[in-house]
Structure formats: C-alpha cells, structure tokens
Amino acid sequence: MDMNLTRPDNATILMLRDPAIAVALPVVYSLVALLSIPGNLFSLWVLCRHIRPKTPSVIFMINLSVTDLMLASVLPFQIYYHCNGNHWVFGVLLCNVVTVAFYANMYSSILTMTCISVDRFLGVVYPLASARWRRRRYAVAACAALWLLLLAALSPLARTDLTYAVEALGIVTCFDVLKSTMLPSVAMWAIFLFTLFLVLFLVPFVVTVACYTATILTLLRSADAHGRGQRRRAVGLAAVVLLAFVTCFAPNNFVLLLHVVNRLFLGRSYYHVYKLTLCLSCLNNCLDPFVYYFASREFQLRLRDYLGYGPLPSDSPDARRDSLFSARTLSARSVLSAHADGPEAAGRPGFQRQESGF
C-alpha cells in the first residue's frame, strides 16, 4: 500500500500504469487459483475424512488448508481488478474483504507453520514432558488464539475505506493507495506496520528455524532402526517450510519494511517492488500440500494410493508400528492413547498405528 497525504505521487501513478505489473499479477494469481484450489480441496478432504485420530498437527494442517481456500476464493476479484486497469468496481466492503483475506492468509500460514514446527519439536525433543499438552483441545485453542491475534492486528484494514479515487487516471484503486487518515499519526502507522513485520513474521520465522534445527539434530542422534524414514520426512518438511518462508513470505515482509521506512521518513517509495512481492506470498498456497505430504505419514499413504504408487518403499509391518518421531516417543504415545481427548480415543483399535506424523 502507498500512503499519501493528499494525492498519489508520480511513483504510484507510474506503478498503476506499469504494463509489466498489469500482466504479471493476473498471471500469477490465475496460476495460484488453478493449482491451489484442487490441491487444497483434495488435502482438506483427506485430512478431514481419512486421517484418524485428529492429532494437533492434523488440526493445524486443516486450519492451513481452510486459510488457503479462503484466499483462493477471493483471487478472481483481484484478477479482474488488475485486468481492468487497477479499477475496482466491487465496492468498499468487498475491497476490505479481499485485502484482509490476502494478509490473513499470509500471516495465518506463517503462524500455523510455526505451530506445526513447535508441535514437532515437542514430540521429538520432549516427548514425555509434552504429552499432556499435545492434544486436540490445545491445538484448537491455538488456532482460535492465532485468528484472534490476526483479527486484532488487521483490524485497521477491516474498519477503513481502502478504496481511493485516482482522478489523474480516472480509476478507483483497492488498497493500492491508502489515506493517511486511516491511522491518527505517523507513529501509529509505524507501530501497525512494524507489528506485522516483527510479531507476525520475524519472531515466528526465528522460532520455526530453531524448532526444525533442534528436531532434525535430535533425529540424527536417534538410534531408532526405522529412523531413516522419519529423518527423511523431517528434513523434507523443514525444507518445504523454509522454502515457503524464504521465497513467499520474506521478500514481501522485508520489502514492506523497506517501503514503510522510506515512505514515512525519507519520502521515497518502493511500492512497485512491494506489489510484485505481494503476489509471491500467494505461491505459498501451492506449497502447502507438500507440507501435508511431509508432515503426515497417513497423507503420504493416501496420496500414493490415489496416484497408483502403492505403499512407501519402507512400509513394512514394523515400520507401520513405528513411533511418530523416534523410539523414545513410544512411551509418550502410550500416555496419549490412555489420556486422549474423549474416552473413545483410548479404546480405538490401531490408535497408535493410525496417528499421523513424520
């Protein structure tokens, strides 16, 4: 977004007229919609219908999939907006909905991936101590808290008119030009945007990297006979998540920080670069099904079954009974099966074998 006291500056006008941006954004958004909608619909179907029990990681993955589908449902409006010469014709309310959906998707994905990394870390490094906390009720509570945090952080966008009439071009923009009166002072703008960068991006990124590093190091030290498959899935999951952070989230958030600092204090704008990096954040929707593949053994087996590849190469009866993380977690999982959420979990046949994980 570009913040202007009176009217858009020349850099903003040039960005709105830039033919490269006018072509690149609709193409990227169209590809994301075409790939992510079927991928996430399939993922949601598998996660909800075919994976039992609903472990914390599965709850987080369902939240991630729903978030991706929420963004995909509003992409057609954004595609039409850019194809229509950056002229918004859908009204103020829908502009707010689309904008909040964009940012909620990005930051919800970041926070949910962080929750998955913490859940993996606790299950591997502290399996016994964390057993009582790694339950469905706490995962649902974490998702609820995550959304409350997002709604609070994004509330300035939800309750403000984000459309702006650019008289020089005869168009109405949606979140491309913001009125400076959206927030009462420059200090409030700085607090709002630095909160997005620090609280919703940088801190979760550091926590995610630390958790996956500790998880992989612990698995490498494991003497588990079937540890190779677990380590392979752990490394694959960490690689996909870090790829999403580096390619989808980091460029947008760092350019946002650069743009805001320069716009507020130096009068320069990097909004054209920010606009291009914003569409990169949507590519995360196409990466999330790979997160499910590496995070859930049941998801792997179900997908391979539908694609006709059969069971995993190392899918022996012993491997099927293998622990979620390492041999040390067997006792923790026995505690979980005895004290799971609801009496039906303790008596469910094959509880340990069906649990989804690495």
MOJOBEL-V520813 format. One record per residue. RES is the residue in one letter. SS is DSSP state (A for helix, B for strand, O for the rest). OMEGA is omega in whole degrees, 0 to 359 (* if undefined). Layout:
RES&SS&OMEGA  RES&SS&OMEGA
This chain:
M&O&177  D&B&184  M&B&185  N&B&180  L&O&183  T&O&182  R&O&180  P&O&178  D&O&183  N&A&180  A&A&179  T&A&178  I&A&179  L&A&179  M&A&181  L&A&179  R&A&187  D&O&181  P&A&179  A&A&178  I&A&181  A&A&179  V&A&187  A&A&185  L&A&178  P&A&179  V&A&181  V&A&181  Y&A&179  S&A&178  L&A&179  V&A&180  A&A&183  L&A&182  L&A&188  S&A&183  I&A&178  P&A&180  G&A&181  N&A&173  L&A&177  F&A&181  S&A&181  L&A&178  W&A&179  V&A&183  L&A&184  C&A&189  R&A&193  H&O&180  I&O&179  R&O&351  P&O&179  K&O&179  T&O&179  P&A&180  S&A&178  V&A&177  I&A&180  F&A&180  M&A&175  I&A&177  N&A&179  L&A&181  S&A&178  V&A&178  T&A&179  D&A&179  L&A&176  M&A&178  L&A&181  A&A&181  S&A&180  V&A&180  L&A&179  P&A&178  F&A&179  Q&A&178  I&A&180  Y&A&180  Y&A&181  H&A&177  C&A&180  N&O&178  G&O&181  N&O&179  H&O&184  W&O&184  V&O&188  F&O&176  G&A&186  V&A&185  L&A&182  L&A&175  C&A&178  N&A&181  V&A&181  V&A&181  T&A&179  V&A&178  A&A&179  F&A&185  Y&A&177  A&A&178  N&A&183  M&A&185  Y&A&173  S&A&177  S&A&180  I&A&183  L&A&180  T&A&176  M&A&176  T&A&177  C&A&178  I&A&181  S&A&178  V&A&178  D&A&177  R&A&180  F&A&180  L&A&181  G&A&182  V&A&189  V&A&181  Y&O&187  P&O&182  L&O&183  A&O&184  S&O&187  A&O&183  R&O&182  W&O&183  R&O&182  R&O&183  R&A&185  R&A&180  Y&A&176  A&A&177  V&A&178  A&A&178  A&A&178  C&A&178  A&A&179  A&A&178  L&A&181  W&A&176  L&A&177  L&A&180  L&A&181  L&A&177  A&A&182  A&A&183  L&O&182  S&A&177  P&A&178  L&A&185  A&A&186  R&O&181  T&O&173  D&O&184  L&O&176  T&B&182  Y&B&179  A&B&178  V&B&186  E&O&182  A&O&182  L&O&181  G&O&182  I&B&173  V&B&182  T&B&175  C&B&178  F&O&173  D&O&176  V&B&181  L&B&174  K&B&180  S&A&181  T&A&178  M&A&174  L&O&191  P&O&184  S&O&176  V&A&179  A&A&179  M&A&174  W&A&181  A&A&180  I&A&181  F&A&186  L&A&175  F&A&174  T&A&177  L&A&184  F&A&187  L&A&188  V&A&186  L&A&178  F&A&191  L&A&180  V&A&176  P&A&180  F&A&180  V&A&179  V&A&181  T&A&179  V&A&181  A&A&182  C&A&181  Y&A&177  T&A&180  A&A&180  T&A&182  I&A&179  L&A&178  T&A&179  L&A&178  L&A&179  R&O&183  S&O&177  A&O&182  D&O&181  A&O&180  H&O&185  G&A&183  R&A&179  G&A&178  Q&A&179  R&A&179  R&A&179  R&A&178  A&A&179  V&A&179  G&A&179  L&A&179  A&A&181  A&A&181  V&A&181  V&A&179  L&A&175  L&A&178  A&A&179  F&A&187  V&A&185  T&A&186  C&A&189  F&A&186  A&A&181  P&A&182  N&A&184  N&A&178  F&A&177  V&A&175  L&A&178  L&A&179  L&A&181  H&A&183  V&A&179  V&A&181  N&A&182  R&A&183  L&A&190  F&A&183  L&A&177  G&O&178  R&O&184  S&O&172  Y&O&186  Y&A&180  H&A&176  V&A&179  Y&A&182  K&A&178  L&A&180  T&A&179  L&A&180  C&A&176  L&A&181  S&A&180  C&A&181  L&O&176  N&A&179  N&A&180  C&A&180  L&A&186  D&A&176  P&A&176  F&A&174  V&A&179  Y&A&182  Y&A&182  F&A&182  A&A&186  S&O&177  R&A&178  E&A&178  F&A&177  Q&A&183  L&A&180  R&A&180  L&A&179  R&A&179  D&A&180  Y&A&180  L&A&177  G&O&181  Y&O&180  G&O&183  P&O&176  L&O&182  P&O&182  S&O&188  D&O&177  S&O&177  P&A&179  D&A&181  A&A&179  R&A&180  R&O&185  D&O&181  S&O&178  L&O&184  F&O&180  S&O&183  A&A&183  R&A&183  T&A&182  L&A&181  S&A&178  A&A&181  R&A&175  S&A&175  V&A&180  L&A&183  S&A&180  A&A&185  H&O&182  A&O&181  D&O&178  G&O&183  P&A&183  E&A&184  A&A&185  A&A&183  G&O&183  R&O&178  P&O&175  G&O&183  F&A&183  Q&A&183  R&A&185  Q&A&186  E&O&184  S&O&177  G&O&185  F&O&*
